[in-house]
Amino acid sequence: MVHALVEELKQRKNFLTTIDTIYFGGGTPSVLSNEELILIFSVLHDHYSISSLTEITLEANPDDINDANLSLWLSCGINRLSIGCQTFDDAILTQLNRVHRSVDSMNAFQLARDKGFNNISIDLMFGLPDQDVKQWTKDLEMACSLKPEHISAYGLTIEDNTVFGSLAKKGRLSVPGEEQQASYYEQMMQTLLEKGYEQYEISNFSLPSYKSKHNSSYWNQEKYLGIGPSAHSFDGENRMWNDSNNMTYIKKIESGQIAYSTEALSSMDRTNEYILTAIRTKEGIDVQRLIHEFNYPTDQLNEILRLLTPNGWIEETQEQIFLTTSGKLLADEITLKFFLN
């Protein structure tokens, strides 16, 4: 697989002129061997322009964080870690089939800090099986006690054809209901605000000057390149996605073929994609950009604002439209109302 990844990097070297962020994620990249990681960085430096200011993030499980790995990651130029703690409740970690335990997360964070990582993000989840408000409060308190520069938090989504999906259908999975999950989300917003974190996107919080540059590039609709099975790319006008099947992906790359499909975005697609990403951010929708760059009908916009503003879900200025605290709980539904169709 790594051989195919580096071949795709070479194959698509002209897609980006310079690299502002690199993100190793979408699985468990922290299990890459020394040789594999060094090879990937060698190809990156040989074929792409990477400055010393580039944000380079690695997603890591707590159980993969040790002194040797940290030294390797630093030597490769990785300057940001995203640690998948998920929760600090050992019983729930067992249900999630996670190998690590709460103490492993705490120790891994401190080891990374002591090693010299000064930009660390923690991933949390809420709405987990058997999670109650006391346990969620403890998760938030423990995460904040570590003083990470960044916290990402997502509600559990139960998909069909998964272990949780099967258990849910059989009535054997106890998860918080929608109202309870909403209360957890509100509690998180309030707690992290009090601890000095800015909510710069619906699921992302940071201390001043520590927003994720990589995540922000998606929300700002900047050009990005994804490498590997299922990876997505965007060139400003077209969306591309790689084959999701590992063997199909590898065979295509090794035979010199492209392993991605392309969709040219229509004017309506680009408008809706801008709305979808912008409304999730603290800055919200740029009104002038929406009207003048995307030619959004002003009469339709005014009608939507007339319907939504009295509910207290959105606020508007002459320059911006953004979600209120209560609006963030209904982000998907509100976004759909703005979509062109």
C-alpha positions as CSV (number, residue, x, y, z in Angstrom):
1,M,0.0,0.0,0.0
2,V,2.8,2.5,0.9
3,H,4.4,1.8,-2.5
4,A,1.1,2.8,-4.2
5,L,0.8,5.9,-2.0
6,V,4.3,7.2,-3.0
7,E,3.6,6.4,-6.6
8,E,0.4,8.4,-6.5
9,L,2.3,11.3,-4.9
10,K,4.7,11.2,-7.9
11,Q,1.8,10.8,-10.4
12,R,0.0,13.9,-9.1
13,K,3.0,16.1,-8.3
14,N,1.6,18.9,-10.5
15,F,-1.7,19.2,-8.7
16,L,-0.4,21.6,-6.1
17,T,2.4,24.2,-6.6
18,T,3.1,24.6,-2.9
19,I,2.0,22.7,0.2
20,D,0.7,24.6,3.2
21,T,-0.6,21.7,5.2
22,I,-0.1,17.9,5.3
23,Y,-2.4,15.6,7.2
24,F,-1.8,11.9,7.9
25,G,-5.2,10.6,8.8
26,G,-8.2,8.6,7.8
27,G,-7.2,5.5,9.8
28,T,-4.2,4.7,11.9
29,P,-1.2,6.3,10.2
30,S,0.7,6.2,13.5
31,V,1.3,2.4,12.8
32,L,3.5,3.2,9.8
33,S,7.0,1.8,10.2
34,N,10.1,4.1,10.3
35,E,11.1,3.1,6.8
36,E,7.6,3.7,5.4
37,L,7.2,7.1,7.0
38,I,10.7,8.2,5.9
39,L,10.0,7.0,2.4
40,I,6.8,9.1,2.2
41,F,8.5,12.2,3.4
42,S,11.4,11.7,1.0
43,V,9.0,11.6,-1.9
44,L,7.1,14.6,-0.6
45,H,10.3,16.7,-0.4
46,D,11.5,15.5,-3.8
47,H,8.4,16.3,-5.7
48,Y,6.6,19.1,-3.7
49,S,7.5,22.5,-2.3
50,I,7.3,22.3,1.5
51,S,8.3,25.2,3.8
52,S,9.4,25.1,7.4
53,L,6.0,26.8,8.2
54,T,3.9,24.0,6.8
55,E,1.5,22.5,9.3
56,I,2.1,18.7,9.4
57,T,-0.4,16.7,11.4
58,L,-0.4,13.0,12.3
59,E,-3.4,11.2,13.7
60,A,-2.2,8.9,16.4
61,N,-3.8,6.4,18.8
62,P,-2.6,6.7,22.4
63,D,-1.2,3.2,22.3
64,D,1.1,4.1,19.3
65,I,2.7,7.0,21.1
66,N,6.0,6.1,22.6
67,D,9.5,7.8,22.8
68,A,10.8,6.1,19.7
69,N,7.8,7.0,17.5
70,L,7.8,10.6,18.8
71,S,11.4,11.0,17.9
72,L,10.8,9.7,14.4
73,W,7.8,11.9,13.9
74,L,9.7,15.0,15.0
75,S,12.7,14.2,12.8
76,C,10.3,13.9,9.8
77,G,9.0,17.4,10.5
78,I,5.6,16.4,12.0
79,N,4.7,19.4,14.2
80,R,1.1,18.7,15.2
81,L,-0.5,15.6,16.8
82,S,-4.1,14.6,16.8
83,I,-4.6,12.1,19.6
84,G,-7.7,9.9,19.3
85,C,-8.7,9.7,23.0
86,Q,-12.4,9.5,22.2
87,T,-13.3,9.2,25.9
88,F,-11.6,8.8,29.3
89,D,-14.1,6.1,30.5
90,D,-12.5,2.7,30.4
91,A,-15.8,0.8,30.2
92,I,-16.9,2.8,27.2
93,L,-13.5,2.4,25.5
94,T,-14.0,-1.4,25.8
95,Q,-17.4,-1.1,24.1
96,L,-15.8,0.9,21.3
97,N,-13.2,-1.9,20.9
98,R,-10.4,0.5,21.7
99,V,-7.1,-1.0,22.9
100,H,-6.0,2.0,25.0
101,R,-7.4,3.0,28.4
102,S,-7.8,6.4,30.0
103,V,-4.4,6.3,31.7
104,D,-2.8,5.6,28.3
105,S,-4.3,8.7,26.8
106,M,-3.1,10.8,29.7
107,N,0.4,9.3,29.6
108,A,0.6,9.6,25.8
109,F,-0.3,13.3,25.9
110,Q,2.2,14.1,28.5
111,L,5.0,12.1,26.8
112,A,4.3,14.0,23.5
113,R,4.4,17.3,25.4
114,D,7.6,16.5,27.1
115,K,9.1,15.4,23.8
116,G,8.5,18.8,22.4
117,F,5.1,18.8,20.6
118,N,3.6,22.2,21.3
119,N,0.6,21.8,19.1
120,I,-1.6,18.9,20.2
121,S,-5.3,18.2,19.4
122,I,-7.5,15.8,21.3
123,D,-10.4,14.0,19.7
124,L,-13.5,13.3,21.8
125,M,-16.9,11.7,21.1
126,F,-20.2,12.2,22.8
127,G,-23.5,10.3,22.5
128,L,-21.6,7.1,23.3
129,P,-23.1,3.9,24.6
130,D,-24.0,4.2,28.3
131,Q,-22.6,7.7,28.4
132,D,-24.3,9.9,31.0
133,V,-23.9,13.6,31.8
134,K,-21.6,12.9,34.7
135,Q,-19.3,10.8,32.5
136,W,-19.3,13.4,29.7
137,T,-18.6,16.2,32.2
138,K,-15.6,14.2,33.4
139,D,-14.4,13.7,29.8
140,L,-14.5,17.5,29.2
141,E,-12.7,18.2,32.5
142,M,-10.0,15.7,31.9
143,A,-9.4,16.9,28.3
144,C,-9.1,20.5,29.5
145,S,-6.8,19.6,32.4
146,L,-4.2,18.5,29.8
147,K,-4.4,21.9,28.2
148,P,-4.3,20.8,24.5
149,E,-4.1,23.5,21.9
150,H,-7.1,22.1,20.1
151,I,-10.1,19.9,20.8
152,S,-12.3,18.2,18.2
153,A,-15.6,16.6,19.4
154,Y,-18.1,14.6,17.4
155,G,-21.4,12.9,18.1
156,L,-21.4,9.1,17.6
157,T,-23.1,8.2,14.3
158,I,-24.5,4.6,14.2
159,E,-24.2,3.2,10.7
160,D,-26.0,0.2,9.2
161,N,-24.0,-2.9,8.7
162,T,-21.7,-2.2,11.7
163,V,-21.6,-3.9,15.1
164,F,-23.3,-0.9,16.7
165,G,-25.9,-0.8,14.0
166,S,-26.7,-4.4,14.5
167,L,-26.9,-4.1,18.3
168,A,-29.1,-1.0,17.9
169,K,-31.6,-2.9,15.7
170,K,-31.8,-5.6,18.3
171,G,-32.4,-3.1,21.1
172,R,-29.2,-4.1,22.8
173,L,-27.4,-0.7,22.5
174,S,-28.1,2.0,25.0
175,V,-27.2,5.4,23.6
176,P,-28.3,8.9,24.7
177,G,-31.3,10.2,22.7
178,E,-31.2,13.3,20.5
179,E,-32.3,15.7,23.2
180,Q,-29.6,14.4,25.6
181,Q,-27.0,14.6,22.8
182,A,-28.0,18.2,22.2
183,S,-27.6,18.9,25.9
184,Y,-24.1,17.4,25.8
185,Y,-23.2,19.6,22.8
186,E,-24.5,22.7,24.6
187,Q,-22.5,21.7,27.7
188,M,-19.4,21.3,25.6
189,M,-19.7,24.7,24.0
190,Q,-20.2,26.4,27.3
191,T,-17.4,24.5,29.1
192,L,-14.8,25.0,26.4
193,L,-15.7,28.6,26.0
194,E,-15.1,29.1,29.8
195,K,-11.7,27.3,29.4
196,G,-10.6,29.8,26.8
197,Y,-11.3,27.8,23.6
198,E,-12.8,29.4,20.6
199,Q,-15.4,27.5,18.7
200,Y,-14.2,28.2,15.1
201,E,-16.2,25.5,13.5
202,I,-19.2,23.4,14.7
203,S,-17.0,20.5,16.0
204,N,-13.7,22.2,16.5
205,F,-12.3,24.4,19.3
206,S,-8.9,25.9,19.7
207,L,-6.8,28.2,21.9
208,P,-5.9,31.5,20.2
209,S,-3.7,31.1,17.1
210,Y,-4.1,27.3,17.1
211,K,-6.9,26.7,14.5
212,S,-6.2,23.7,12.3
213,K,-4.9,25.2,9.1
214,H,-5.7,21.9,7.3
215,N,-9.3,21.7,8.4
216,S,-9.8,25.4,7.6
217,S,-8.6,24.8,4.0
218,Y,-11.7,22.5,3.5
219,W,-14.1,25.0,4.9
220,N,-12.6,27.9,2.9
221,Q,-12.9,25.8,-0.3
222,E,-9.2,25.9,-1.0
223,K,-7.5,23.5,-3.4
224,Y,-6.4,20.2,-1.7
225,L,-5.0,16.8,-2.7
226,G,-5.9,13.5,-1.1
227,I,-3.7,10.5,-1.5
228,G,-4.7,6.8,-0.9
229,P,-7.9,4.7,-1.1
230,S,-11.1,6.8,-0.7
231,A,-9.2,10.0,-0.5
232,H,-10.9,13.2,-2.0
233,S,-9.3,16.1,-3.8
234,F,-10.6,19.5,-5.0
235,D,-9.1,21.8,-7.6
236,G,-11.6,24.7,-7.2
237,E,-13.9,23.5,-9.9
238,N,-13.8,19.7,-9.8
239,R,-14.2,17.1,-7.1
240,M,-12.1,13.9,-7.3
241,W,-12.3,10.7,-5.2
242,N,-10.1,7.7,-5.3
243,D,-11.2,4.1,-5.5
244,S,-12.2,2.8,-2.1
245,N,-11.2,-0.8,-2.7
246,N,-7.6,-1.2,-1.6
247,M,-6.7,-3.8,-4.2
248,T,-8.3,-1.9,-7.1
249,Y,-6.5,1.2,-6.0
250,I,-3.1,-0.5,-5.8
251,K,-3.5,-2.3,-9.1
252,K,-4.4,1.0,-10.9
253,I,-1.6,2.9,-9.5
254,E,1.0,0.2,-10.1
255,S,-0.1,-0.1,-13.7
256,G,0.3,3.7,-14.2
257,Q,-3.5,4.4,-14.4
258,I,-5.3,7.1,-12.4
259,A,-7.2,5.7,-9.4
260,Y,-9.7,8.5,-9.1
261,S,-13.0,9.6,-10.6
262,T,-13.8,13.3,-11.4
263,E,-17.0,15.3,-11.1
264,A,-17.2,18.8,-12.6
265,L,-19.2,20.9,-10.2
266,S,-22.0,22.8,-11.6
267,S,-22.7,26.4,-10.6
268,M,-25.4,25.2,-8.2
269,D,-23.1,22.5,-6.8
270,R,-20.4,25.1,-6.1
271,T,-22.9,27.4,-4.4
272,N,-24.3,24.7,-2.2
273,E,-20.8,23.5,-1.3
274,Y,-19.8,27.0,-0.2
275,I,-23.0,27.2,1.9
276,L,-22.3,23.8,3.4
277,T,-18.8,24.6,4.5
278,A,-19.1,28.3,5.4
279,I,-22.1,28.0,7.6
280,R,-20.2,25.6,9.9
281,T,-17.6,28.2,10.7
282,K,-17.5,31.0,13.2
283,E,-17.3,33.6,10.4
284,G,-20.3,32.1,8.6
285,I,-21.5,32.9,5.1
286,D,-20.0,36.0,3.4
287,V,-23.1,37.7,2.1
288,Q,-21.4,39.7,-0.7
289,R,-19.5,36.6,-1.8
290,L,-22.6,34.5,-1.9
291,I,-24.5,37.1,-4.0
292,H,-21.7,38.3,-6.3
293,E,-19.4,35.4,-6.7
294,F,-22.1,32.6,-6.6
295,N,-25.0,34.7,-8.0
296,Y,-27.3,33.7,-5.2
297,P,-30.8,35.1,-5.7
298,T,-31.3,38.0,-3.3
299,D,-35.0,37.5,-3.1
300,Q,-34.5,33.9,-2.1
301,L,-31.9,34.9,0.5
302,N,-34.2,37.5,2.0
303,E,-37.1,35.0,2.3
304,I,-34.9,32.5,4.1
305,L,-33.6,35.1,6.5
306,R,-37.2,36.3,7.1
307,L,-38.2,32.8,8.1
308,L,-35.1,31.8,10.1
309,T,-34.1,34.9,12.0
310,P,-37.1,35.2,14.3
311,N,-36.4,31.6,15.6
312,G,-33.1,32.8,16.9
313,W,-31.2,30.2,14.9
314,I,-29.1,32.6,12.8
315,E,-27.7,36.1,13.1
316,E,-27.0,38.4,10.3
317,T,-25.0,41.6,9.6
318,Q,-24.4,43.4,6.4
319,E,-21.4,41.2,5.8
320,Q,-22.2,37.8,7.5
321,I,-24.8,35.2,8.2
322,F,-23.8,32.8,11.0
323,L,-25.4,30.2,13.3
324,T,-26.3,31.1,16.9
325,T,-25.7,28.7,19.7
326,S,-29.2,27.2,19.3
327,G,-28.7,27.2,15.5
328,K,-25.7,25.0,15.7
329,L,-27.9,22.3,17.1
330,L,-29.9,22.4,13.9
331,A,-27.0,23.0,11.5
332,D,-27.9,20.4,8.9
333,E,-31.6,21.4,8.7
334,I,-30.7,25.1,8.4
335,T,-28.1,24.4,5.7
336,L,-30.7,22.6,3.6
337,K,-32.9,25.6,3.7
338,F,-30.2,27.7,2.1
339,F,-29.4,25.2,-0.7
340,L,-30.3,25.9,-4.3
341,N,-32.2,23.1,-6.0
